Amino acid sequence: MNILEVKGLHKSFGDRQVLSGCSLKVGEGRIIGLLGPSGAGKSTLLRCIAGLLRPEWGTIRLRGEEIRPKDRPRIAYLADHTLLPGGLYVRDACAYYLDLFPTADRERVWREVERHHIPWQRRVRDLSRGEAEQLELLLLLQREAELYLLDEPLGGVDPVTRREILRELMDSMDGTRSILLSTHLVHDMEPVLDEAVFLRHGAVALHAPAEEIRAVHGCSVEEHYLHVFGKEGTV
Ligand SMILES: Nc1ncnc2c1ncn2[C@@H]1O[C@H](COP(=O)(O)OP(=O)(O)OP(=O)(O)O)[C@@H](O)[C@H]1O
């Protein structure tokens, strides 16, 4: 069964229509890359699914059911900016997070922060961008959710650490949870993507398994992306 089904989503800000009939399905155990140029509506779509924005039209279903407030913890959302209070020390920020999301695995949080060498004694606002991104992502991944929405994760993380985290992310996939992530780092993310969604002007221009894109077009997902969006070409 699909974890998520989005159908005919419309969202405008004033007279600017950002999502224009956006439809998408997310199956179980999949990592799906949401790709598209700046302003295509990727963050807006993720925020609608996370329940932070209300679309004017369309439906969003979780395992076939309309999402009720009590279902919200089943979706974990990572924003494109930090939500942890900057004035807190990392140790206290983790405790704060665990209070907010009690389903997170407490032991694993402490272990992972240690393992990733994120300095406990530093304030969140004094972390480097990459350290803050790592901290927020590893906190999010310790939550027990079915769908993880990641808005441009790991953009500020160095390439070696990024690769390591992506490897861990793949290893953590147990067939029950799914990840929908928006990114401009198409080349770096491609190895972990099961599927790619190309979003253009707030609608899905292409949704296919990464393997199929490579087989049909004879090039990588990144190359196909550059072809499609480079010249406003065809999918
Ligand atoms: N709260 C808002 N009020 C007004 N306009 C908004 C708001 N949020 C987003 N927009 C506009 O909607 C459009 C889509 O924004 P969105 O952030 O969804 O794009 P994106 O595909 O995630 O872009 P990027 O890749 O640059 O992050 C943009 O033109 C943006 O200015």
The ligand as an SDF file (V2000), in Angstrom:
LIG
                    3D

 31 33  0  0  0  0  0  0  0  0999 V2000
    4.7590   32.1680    2.5330 N   0  0  0  0  0  0  0  0  0  0  0  0
    4.9020   32.5980    1.2700 C   0  0  0  0  0  0  0  0  0  0  0  0
    4.3570   33.7550    0.8430 N   0  0  0  0  0  0  0  0  0  0  0  0
    4.4820   34.1580   -0.4450 C   0  0  0  0  0  0  0  0  0  0  0  0
    5.1460   33.4650   -1.3780 N   0  0  0  0  0  0  0  0  0  0  0  0
    5.7080   32.3100   -1.0310 C   0  0  0  0  0  0  0  0  0  0  0  0
    5.6200   31.8050    0.3150 C   0  0  0  0  0  0  0  0  0  0  0  0
    6.2630   30.6170    0.3660 N   0  0  0  0  0  0  0  0  0  0  0  0
    6.7410   30.3970   -0.8690 C   0  0  0  0  0  0  0  0  0  0  0  0
    6.4150   31.4040   -1.7090 N   0  0  0  0  0  0  0  0  0  0  0  0
    6.7420   31.4980   -3.1340 C   0  0  0  0  0  0  0  0  0  0  0  0
    6.3670   30.2710   -3.7310 O   0  0  0  0  0  0  0  0  0  0  0  0
    7.2990   29.9130   -4.7450 C   0  0  0  0  0  0  0  0  0  0  0  0
    7.7600   28.4960   -4.4870 C   0  0  0  0  0  0  0  0  0  0  0  0
    8.5530   28.4870   -3.2930 O   0  0  0  0  0  0  0  0  0  0  0  0
    9.1820   27.1550   -2.7230 P   0  0  0  0  0  0  0  0  0  0  0  0
    9.9850   27.5670   -1.5440 O   0  0  0  0  0  0  0  0  0  0  0  0
    8.1350   26.1530   -2.5530 O   0  0  0  0  0  0  0  0  0  0  0  0
   10.1280   26.7300   -3.9290 O   0  0  0  0  0  0  0  0  0  0  0  0
   11.2730   25.6480   -3.9700 P   0  0  0  0  0  0  0  0  0  0  0  0
   11.0410   24.8120   -5.1660 O   0  0  0  0  0  0  0  0  0  0  0  0
   11.3720   24.9520   -2.6650 O   0  0  0  0  0  0  0  0  0  0  0  0
   12.5410   26.5740   -4.1970 O   0  0  0  0  0  0  0  0  0  0  0  0
   14.0720   26.4010   -3.7190 P   0  0  0  0  0  0  0  0  0  0  0  0
   14.6220   25.2840   -4.5240 O   0  0  0  0  0  0  0  0  0  0  0  0
   14.6970   27.7040   -4.0750 O   0  0  0  0  0  0  0  0  0  0  0  0
   14.0760   26.1420   -2.2360 O   0  0  0  0  0  0  0  0  0  0  0  0
    8.3920   30.9490   -4.7080 C   0  0  0  0  0  0  0  0  0  0  0  0
    8.1970   31.8540   -5.7640 O   0  0  0  0  0  0  0  0  0  0  0  0
    8.2340   31.6190   -3.3740 C   0  0  0  0  0  0  0  0  0  0  0  0
    8.6110   32.9780   -3.4370 O   0  0  0  0  0  0  0  0  0  0  0  0
  1  2  1  0
  2  3  1  0
  2  7  2  0
  3  4  2  0
  4  5  1  0
  5  6  2  0
  6  7  1  0
  6 10  1  0
  7  8  1  0
  8  9  2  0
  9 10  1  0
 10 11  1  0
 11 12  1  0
 11 30  1  0
 12 13  1  0
 13 14  1  0
 13 28  1  0
 14 15  1  0
 15 16  1  0
 16 17  2  0
 16 18  1  0
 16 19  1  0
 19 20  1  0
 20 21  2  0
 20 22  1  0
 20 23  1  0
 23 24  1  0
 24 25  2  0
 24 26  1  0
 24 27  1  0
 28 29  1  0
 28 30  1  0
 30 31  1  0
M  END
$$$$
